[in-house]
Amino acid sequence: MLSRTADHLFWMARYTERAENTARMLDVHVQSALMPQAADNGLAGWRGLLGISELSAAYAERHGAVDPDRVLEFMVCDTRNPSSILSCLRAARENARAVRGAITTELWEALNQTWLESQALLRDGLRGLDPGQFFEWVKHRSHLSRGVSSGTMLQDEAFHFLRIGTFLERADNTARLLDVKFHALQSDFHGSAGARVQELDFYHWSGVLRSVSAFEVYRKVYRDVITPDRVAELLILRSDMPRSLAACLVEVAAHLDAVANPQSRETQRRAGLLNAELQFGRIDDIMSTGLHAYLTRFLERINDLGGAISQDFLAA
């Protein structure tokens, strides 16, 4: 396969997954913002949301002080923001158009229709839209394109590069969500007391779980109250949880092996090592050394892995 074709497939999948993950993060934050909380905590939450996607500087340059409505517009439909949902859907469609012959008609139609519908929905920005319904629509369209690719594409190199892009992006976003939410929630409850803390704690952690479709999974696995350590364990180390870091690295390592070439040995080694650490890691060890430090290091390694994949397989 031409490296240029692989590059388009890889980024088509990443942008589709990024749009979905942005919708998930915004959805849980909009719901959390409806809960009683101090004004400063609310604004800190919106700042944290920009921090997840490393958009704080870009937002400040265009809008200055953090305002919830402006942050929402910036992350949903501002085409000057390359990580906004609308920008991601457009980029996914353009990458698909560039490799129209390497994907099935059904997948092209799904991605193209998503882009056309998103333009119609966001013609007037978010005015008149229910944000929750729009975020559900984005998630549904992402599920649809992923299901169509699995159900209609030959499982050849094109399919493998799609999956590598999907799970690399998902691992990155899950780690960012966990890191920012753990920090934000700890600061939100600092100095609060008693049953009120437990009540808020439950609703906030439920929101984090729901943002990655893990609330029902958590109940099935642990059958107990929601605790931060178990949330971290589920979303980091449980390889049977589809959006966990462990599950993502299993997929990345497997699909990298399927497209291996003579110069990719080191990249495969890095992916295999990170996969093994997640498969055999223990949450007690991670929490004792510091979750923030662990996730920061993980994000550095996943970004390095993405760079190595680009170097070994994709267009310069």
C-alpha positions in Angstrom: 0.0 0.0 0.0 1.2 3.5 -0.8 2.2 5.4 2.4 0.0 8.3 1.3 -3.0 6.1 1.2 -2.2 4.6 4.6 -1.8 8.2 5.9 -5.3 9.2 4.8 -6.9 6.1 6.2 -5.1 6.5 9.5 -6.2 10.1 9.9 -9.7 9.5 8.6 -10.1 7.1 11.5 -8.4 9.4 14.1 -10.6 12.4 13.2 -13.8 10.3 13.3 -12.8 9.0 16.8 -11.7 12.5 17.9 -15.1 14.0 17.0 -16.8 11.3 19.1 -14.5 11.7 22.0 -15.0 15.5 22.0 -18.7 15.0 22.0 -18.5 12.6 24.9 -16.3 15.0 27.0 -18.6 18.0 26.2 -21.7 16.0 27.0 -20.5 14.9 30.5 -19.3 18.4 31.2 -22.5 20.1 30.2 -24.4 17.7 32.5 -22.0 18.2 35.3 -22.3 22.0 35.0 -26.0 21.7 35.8 -25.1 20.5 39.3 -24.9 22.9 42.2 -21.3 24.2 42.5 -19.3 27.3 43.2 -18.9 29.6 40.2 -15.1 29.3 40.4 -15.3 25.5 40.3 -17.6 25.7 37.2 -15.1 28.0 35.3 -12.2 25.7 36.4 -14.1 22.8 34.9 -14.4 24.6 31.5 -10.7 25.5 31.7 -9.9 21.9 32.3 -12.0 20.9 29.3 -9.9 23.1 27.1 -6.8 21.7 28.7 -7.8 18.1 27.8 -7.4 19.0 24.1 -4.5 21.4 24.6 -6.7 24.3 23.3 -6.3 26.8 26.1 -3.9 29.0 24.2 -5.9 28.9 21.0 -9.1 29.7 22.8 -7.5 32.6 24.8 -6.1 34.1 21.6 -9.6 34.3 20.0 -12.0 34.8 23.0 -10.0 35.9 26.1 -11.6 35.0 29.3 -13.3 31.6 29.7 -17.0 31.7 29.1 -19.1 28.4 29.0 -21.1 29.3 25.9 -18.0 30.4 24.0 -16.1 27.3 25.0 -19.0 25.2 23.7 -19.1 27.0 20.4 -15.3 26.9 20.1 -15.2 23.1 20.6 -18.3 22.2 18.5 -18.5 24.4 15.4 -15.6 26.8 15.2 -13.9 25.8 11.9 -10.8 27.8 12.9 -10.3 25.2 15.7 -8.9 22.1 14.0 -10.1 20.0 16.9 -13.7 21.1 16.9 -16.3 18.5 16.2 -17.2 20.2 12.9 -13.5 20.4 11.8 -12.9 16.8 12.7 -16.0 15.6 10.7 -14.8 17.7 7.7 -11.2 16.3 8.0 -12.5 12.7 8.2 -14.6 13.2 5.1 -11.8 14.8 3.1 -9.4 12.0 4.0 -12.0 9.5 3.0 -12.5 11.3 -0.3 -8.8 11.2 -1.0 -8.8 7.4 -0.8 -12.2 6.7 -2.2 -11.0 3.6 -4.0 -9.5 2.1 -0.9 -12.8 2.1 1.2 -16.2 0.7 0.5 -19.1 2.6 -1.0 -21.0 2.1 2.3 -18.3 3.6 4.4 -17.8 6.6 2.0 -21.6 7.3 2.1 -21.7 7.1 5.9 -18.8 9.6 6.3 -20.1 11.9 3.6 -23.6 11.9 4.9 -22.3 12.7 8.4 -20.5 15.8 7.1 -23.5 17.0 5.1 -25.9 16.6 8.0 -23.4 18.3 10.4 -23.3 21.3 8.2 -27.1 21.5 8.1 -27.4 21.0 11.9 -24.8 23.7 12.7 -25.7 26.2 10.1 -26.6 28.7 12.8 -24.2 27.4 15.4 -25.7 25.9 18.5 -28.6 28.2 18.6 -31.9 26.2 18.7 -30.0 22.9 19.2 -30.2 20.7 22.3 -26.5 20.1 23.0 -27.2 16.7 24.5 -29.1 15.5 21.4 -26.4 16.8 19.1 -23.7 14.9 21.1 -25.7 11.7 20.9 -26.0 12.3 17.1 -22.2 12.6 16.8 -21.7 9.4 18.8 -24.3 7.5 16.7 -22.6 8.6 13.4 -19.2 7.5 14.7 -20.6 4.1 15.8 -22.2 3.8 12.3 -19.0 4.5 10.4 -17.0 2.2 12.6 -19.6 -0.6 12.3 -19.8 -0.1 8.5 -16.0 -0.4 8.2 -16.0 -3.6 10.2 -18.9 -5.0 8.4 -18.1 -4.2 4.8 -14.3 -3.8 4.4 -11.8 -6.5 3.5 -9.6 -7.0 6.5 -6.4 -6.0 4.6 -3.8 -3.3 5.2 -6.4 -0.6 4.7 -8.5 -2.0 7.5 -5.5 -2.4 9.8 -4.5 1.3 9.4 -8.1 2.3 10.1 -8.0 0.4 13.4 -4.6 1.6 14.4 -5.8 5.2 14.0 -9.0 4.5 15.9 -7.5 2.9 18.9 -4.5 5.2 19.1 -6.8 8.2 19.2 -9.1 6.5 21.7 -6.2 5.7 24.1 -5.0 9.3 23.9 -8.5 10.8 24.7 -9.3 8.3 27.5 -6.0 9.2 29.2 -6.6 12.9 28.9 -10.2 12.6 30.2 -9.0 10.6 33.2 -6.1 12.9 34.0 -8.1 16.2 33.9 -11.2 14.8 35.6 -9.3 13.3 38.5 -7.5 16.6 39.1 -10.7 18.7 38.7 -12.8 16.5 41.0 -10.2 16.4 43.7 -10.0 20.2 43.7 -13.9 20.5 43.6 -14.3 18.5 46.8 -11.4 19.9 48.7 -12.6 21.4 51.9 -16.2 20.1 51.5 -17.8 17.8 54.1 -19.7 14.7 54.8 -22.7 13.2 52.9 -22.8 16.2 50.5 -19.3 15.2 49.3 -20.3 11.6 48.8 -23.4 12.6 46.9 -21.5 15.0 44.5 -18.7 12.4 44.3 -21.1 9.8 43.0 -22.7 12.1 40.4 -19.4 13.3 39.1 -17.8 9.9 38.8 -21.0 8.5 37.2 -20.6 11.3 34.7 -17.0 10.3 33.9 -18.1 6.7 33.5 -21.0 7.6 31.3 -18.8 9.8 29.1 -16.9 6.6 28.0 -20.1 4.3 28.1 -18.8 2.5 31.2 -21.4 3.2 33.9 -23.3 -0.1 33.3 -20.0 -1.9 32.8 -18.8 -0.6 36.2 -22.0 -1.9 37.9 -21.6 -5.3 36.3 -17.9 -5.7 37.2 -17.8 -4.2 40.7 -21.4 -4.3 42.0 -20.6 -1.7 44.6 -20.3 2.0 45.2 -18.3 4.1 42.7 -14.8 4.8 44.0 -12.0 6.7 42.2 -9.5 3.8 42.4 -12.0 1.4 40.7 -12.9 4.0 38.0 -9.1 4.3 37.3 -8.7 0.5 37.2 -11.6 0.0 34.9 -10.5 2.7 32.4 -6.8 1.9 32.5 -6.2 -1.9 33.2 -9.4 -3.8 32.2 -8.8 -5.1 28.7 -12.4 -6.3 28.6 -13.6 -2.7 28.8 -13.7 -1.4 25.2 -12.5 2.1 25.8 -9.8 1.3 28.4 -6.2 2.0 27.8 -5.4 -1.7 28.0 -8.1 -2.6 25.4 -6.8 0.1 23.0 -3.2 -1.1 23.2 -4.2 -4.7 22.6 -5.7 -3.5 19.3 -2.9 -1.2 18.3 -0.2 -3.9 18.9 -2.2 -6.5 17.0 -2.9 -4.4 14.0 0.7 -3.1 13.9 1.9 -6.7 13.8 -0.4 -7.3 10.8 1.2 -4.5 8.8 4.8 -4.9 10.0 7.6 -4.0 7.6 11.4 -4.2 7.9 11.8 -0.9 9.6 8.9 -1.2 12.1 10.5 -3.5 14.6 11.2 -0.8 17.1 7.7 0.6 16.8 6.3 -2.9 17.4 8.6 -3.3 20.4 7.3 0.0 22.0 3.7 -0.9 21.4 4.2 -4.4 22.8 6.0 -3.1 25.9 3.2 -0.6 26.6 0.6 -3.3 26.0 2.4 -5.7 28.4 2.7 -3.1 31.1 -1.1 -2.5 30.9 -1.9 -6.2 30.8 0.1 -7.0 33.9 -0.1 -3.7 35.8 -1.8 -3.2 39.2 -3.9 -0.2 40.1 -2.3 0.0 43.6 1.1 0.5 42.1 -0.2 3.2 39.7 -2.0 5.1 42.5 0.9 4.9 44.9 3.3 6.5 42.4 0.7 9.1 41.4 -2.0 8.8 38.8 -1.2 12.2 37.2 2.4 11.2 36.7 1.4 7.9 35.3 -1.1 9.4 32.8 1.3 12.2 31.8 4.0 9.5 31.0 1.4 7.4 29.2 0.4 10.4 26.9 4.1 11.0 26.1 4.6 7.4 25.1 1.4 7.2 23.1 2.4 10.4 21.2 5.8 9.0 20.6 4.2 5.8 19.3 2.1 7.8 16.9 5.2 9.6 15.7 7.0 6.3 15.2 4.0 4.9 13.2 4.1 8.0 11.0 7.8 7.6 10.4 7.6 3.9 9.6 4.4 3.7 7.5 2.9 7.0 6.6 3.6 9.9 4.3 6.1 12.4 5.5 
